Amino acid sequence: MDTTTAKPTTKFHHVRLELAREKGHPLGDRTDGYDLLVPLDAEGRLDPAEWKSHQAACRVRRFRSGHEDLIGRLRRKPGGQWYFDYAEGEEDDEAGFRFGDERFVPGEYVSIRSGGTMHTYQVRIVDTP
C-alpha cells in the first residue's frame, strides 16, 4: 500500500486563515485567505511524520475576492520549508514563513510569501473535518 495516498487520520484538521491587518486592509480581509487540510500535533504544529505518510491528503484552497480559487497541496522542501504547490513548476508556489515553528490555533498569526510579498494571516478556525 502506498502510504502517501492513505486517507487522513484523526490528526488532520481543517484550518482557516484570513488576511490580518496590513496596508490597504486596516481591518484585515475575510475574503482573502486559505482553507487547509493538514495534520497537527497536540500543540497545534504541523506534524511532519504524519504529513510524510499522508501527503496526498494535505490540501490547500486559496481564496481571494474577485479571483478564481486555487487548489493545491501542502509540500515540504529538503531542509524543512513548507510551501503551497498549485501547479507544476515553482512560479505559483507560496512559502510559509517558519511554518515548522508556528502553532495553528485560533487567534495566532502566520505569514505566507505570495508573489514575492509577505502577508500575515490570522488563524480563525481549527476543527476536525
C-alpha positions in Angstrom: 0.0 0.0 0.0 1.3 3.5 -0.9 1.0 5.3 2.5 1.5 8.7 0.8 -2.1 8.4 -0.5 -3.7 6.9 2.6 -6.8 8.6 4.0 -6.3 11.3 6.6 -6.1 10.3 10.2 -7.6 11.8 13.3 -4.6 14.2 13.4 -5.9 16.0 10.4 -7.7 19.4 10.9 -9.4 22.0 8.8 -7.5 25.3 9.3 -8.9 28.6 8.0 -6.6 31.5 7.6 -7.8 35.0 6.9 -5.8 38.1 5.9 -4.8 40.1 9.0 -4.4 43.9 9.2 -2.0 45.3 6.7 -1.5 48.4 4.5 -4.6 48.6 2.3 -6.6 46.4 4.6 -6.7 48.1 8.0 -9.4 45.7 9.3 -7.9 42.6 7.5 -10.0 40.8 4.9 -12.2 37.8 5.5 -12.5 37.2 1.7 -8.7 36.7 1.3 -7.2 33.5 2.8 -6.7 29.8 2.9 -8.5 26.7 3.9 -6.0 23.9 4.8 -6.5 20.2 5.5 -3.3 19.4 7.4 -2.1 17.1 10.2 -1.4 18.9 13.5 0.3 17.6 16.6 -1.0 18.1 20.2 0.4 21.6 20.3 -1.1 22.7 17.0 2.0 22.5 14.9 2.3 20.8 11.5 3.2 17.1 12.0 6.0 16.2 9.5 5.8 12.5 10.1 2.0 12.4 9.6 2.4 14.6 6.5 5.0 12.3 5.1 2.7 9.3 5.4 -0.4 11.2 4.0 1.0 13.8 1.6 -1.8 13.4 -1.0 -4.4 14.2 1.7 -2.7 17.5 2.6 -4.7 20.1 0.7 -4.9 23.9 0.4 -7.6 26.1 -1.1 -6.5 29.7 -1.8 -9.5 32.1 -1.9 -9.5 35.8 -2.8 -12.4 38.1 -3.7 -12.6 38.6 -7.4 -10.3 35.7 -8.2 -10.8 32.0 -9.0 -9.9 29.7 -6.1 -6.6 27.9 -6.4 -6.4 24.3 -5.2 -3.1 22.8 -4.3 -1.1 20.7 -1.9 1.0 21.3 1.2 4.6 20.3 0.4 7.9 20.4 2.1 11.3 21.1 0.7 14.5 19.4 1.8 15.6 21.3 4.9 12.0 21.6 6.1 10.4 24.7 4.5 6.7 24.2 4.0 5.0 25.6 0.9 1.8 25.5 -1.1 2.1 24.0 -4.6 -0.7 24.7 -7.0 0.8 23.6 -10.4 3.9 22.2 -12.0 6.9 24.5 -11.5 7.8 27.0 -8.8 6.2 30.2 -10.2 3.0 29.8 -8.3 4.4 28.3 -5.1 3.7 30.2 -1.9 6.0 29.7 1.1 5.0 29.6 4.7 7.4 31.6 6.9 8.7 29.3 9.6 5.6 27.1 9.4 7.5 24.3 11.2 7.6 26.6 14.3 4.1 28.1 14.1 1.1 27.0 16.1 -2.1 26.7 14.1 -4.5 27.6 16.9 -7.3 30.2 16.7 -6.0 33.7 17.2 -2.4 33.0 16.2 -0.8 34.6 13.2 1.2 33.0 10.4 3.0 34.6 7.4 2.9 33.4 3.8 5.1 34.7 0.9 2.9 35.1 -2.2 4.1 36.7 -5.4 7.2 38.0 -3.8 5.3 39.7 -0.9 4.9 38.5 2.7 1.4 38.7 4.1 0.2 37.9 7.6 -2.9 35.8 8.2 -4.8 35.1 11.4 -5.8 31.5 12.2 -9.6 31.8 12.5 -10.8 28.2 12.6 -9.2 24.9 13.6 -11.6 21.9 13.6 -11.8 18.3 12.6 -13.0 17.7 9.0 
